[in-house]
């Protein structure tokens, strides 16, 4: 029993980080970046508010497998872990393509 509680706490930590990135994108006044250390110059984005909002939605959607996994974990940690691996690891290419679409949509 303690094992799945620790597992859910770890999932919750990951969820807070990813959802925090989405929240940060929503409140930023400058364009949200995708890569660590990258800077998107405001003059190359046509609508910063919409650009950041779409980035936030992207990050919130990426959190969905974690939420599902947290709900399933008390019943089956194995199934929950499979959802995390498929959702997060498998979602990395989707996340990257989604960001590129958002960037190209709002790039001047």
C-alpha positions in Angstrom: 0.0 0.0 0.0 2.8 2.4 0.8 4.3 1.8 -2.6 1.4 3.1 -4.6 1.1 6.1 -2.2 4.7 7.0 -2.9 4.1 6.4 -6.6 1.1 8.7 -6.7 3.1 11.4 -4.8 5.8 11.2 -7.5 3.2 11.4 -10.2 1.7 14.4 -8.5 5.1 16.1 -8.4 5.5 15.6 -12.1 2.0 16.8 -12.7 2.7 20.0 -10.7 5.9 20.7 -12.8 4.1 20.2 -16.2 1.0 22.0 -15.1 3.2 24.8 -13.7 4.7 25.2 -17.1 1.3 25.6 -18.6 0.3 28.1 -15.9 3.6 30.0 -16.5 2.8 30.1 -20.2 -0.6 31.6 -19.4 0.7 34.4 -17.2 3.8 35.3 -19.2 3.9 38.7 -21.0 6.7 37.6 -23.3 6.5 34.6 -25.6 6.8 31.2 -23.9 9.8 29.1 -25.0 9.9 25.4 -25.5 13.6 24.6 -25.0 15.4 25.3 -21.8 17.5 28.4 -22.2 15.9 29.4 -25.4 14.5 32.9 -25.9 11.7 33.7 -28.3 12.0 37.4 -29.2 8.6 39.2 -28.9 9.0 40.9 -32.3 8.9 37.5 -34.1 5.5 36.5 -32.6 2.4 38.1 -34.1 0.1 37.6 -31.1 1.9 36.8 -27.9 -1.2 36.3 -25.8 -2.7 33.7 -28.1 0.7 32.1 -28.7 1.1 31.6 -24.9 -2.4 30.4 -24.5 -1.9 27.7 -27.0 1.4 26.7 -25.4 -0.4 26.5 -22.0 -3.1 24.2 -23.5 -0.4 22.0 -25.0 1.2 21.6 -21.6 -2.1 21.0 -19.8 -3.0 18.3 -22.4 0.4 16.7 -21.8 -0.6 16.4 -18.1 -3.7 14.2 -18.9 -1.8 10.8 -18.8 -0.5 11.8 -15.3 -4.0 12.6 -14.1 -5.4 9.3 -15.5 -2.5 7.4 -14.0 -3.0 8.9 -10.6 -6.7 7.9 -10.6 -5.8 4.3 -11.7 -2.8 3.8 -9.4 -4.8 2.8 -6.3 -6.2 -0.1 -8.3 -3.3 -1.1 -10.5 0.2 0.5 -10.3 1.3 -1.6 -13.3 -1.5 -0.3 -15.6 -0.8 3.2 -14.3 2.9 2.9 -15.1 2.1 1.7 -18.6 -0.1 4.8 -19.1 2.7 7.1 -17.9 5.2 5.5 -20.2 3.0 5.5 -23.3 1.5 8.9 -22.5 4.6 10.9 -21.6 7.4 9.1 -23.5 5.2 8.5 -26.5 3.9 12.0 -26.2 7.3 13.7 -26.6 7.2 13.7 -30.4 3.6 14.9 -30.3 4.6 17.7 -27.9 7.4 18.7 -30.2 5.2 18.7 -33.3 2.5 20.6 -31.5 4.9 23.3 -30.4 6.3 23.6 -33.9 2.8 24.1 -35.3 2.0 26.8 -32.6 5.3 28.6 -33.3 4.8 28.5 -37.1 1.2 29.7 -36.7 2.2 32.8 -34.8 5.6 33.5 -36.4 5.7 36.8 -38.3 
